[in-house]
Amino acid sequence: MPRLLFVCLGNICRSPAGENVMNHLLEREGLSDQFEVDSAGTAGYHIGNPPDLRMTKAAKARGIAMRGKARQVQPADFAEFDWIFAMDRSNHADLMAVRNRCASPTARLIHFCDLVEKHDATEVPDPYYGGPEGFETVLDLLEDGCSVFLRKWRSGTLD
Ligand code: 4NP
């Protein structure tokens, strides 16, 4: 069973949105029991907190319920997950340092935007200090990349 971990900085905006967008698509496609999906933050500022209300509202408007509470990524995550999706370059760099502290890392660490097809973005931009449009951009990118991931998984073309 593929285990997927979405990672951003705080684990209250982008990565929980990634987790919940992916779960939403999995439910829609009847694949929920075939994947495990989680999210985490590279920082510990918001440990235990629910997703940001602005992210929750934006997701709800698209019919996506936001569940979960923030946790910090751990070296062991690199042994427990198959795919780790970094939302931006800074998350990716921080994750490489976390991976170095895992005795036997097996997860594939990728830039989430490598999956995206309908947008030019190379990062999922941090929406925390910006306006409402930032949360829409996050969801647009996540819906795009998550659908691509599932399409490639179904056709056995994930590389
Ligand atoms: P996230 O957004 O990484 O998408 O969850 C942020 C959440 C909190 C902070 C920064 C980004 N912060 O500085 O507290």
Residues whose N, C-alpha, C, O or C-beta is under 5 A from the ligand:
A	BS01	4NP	C8 L9 G10 N11 I12 C13 R14 S15 Y45 D126 Y128
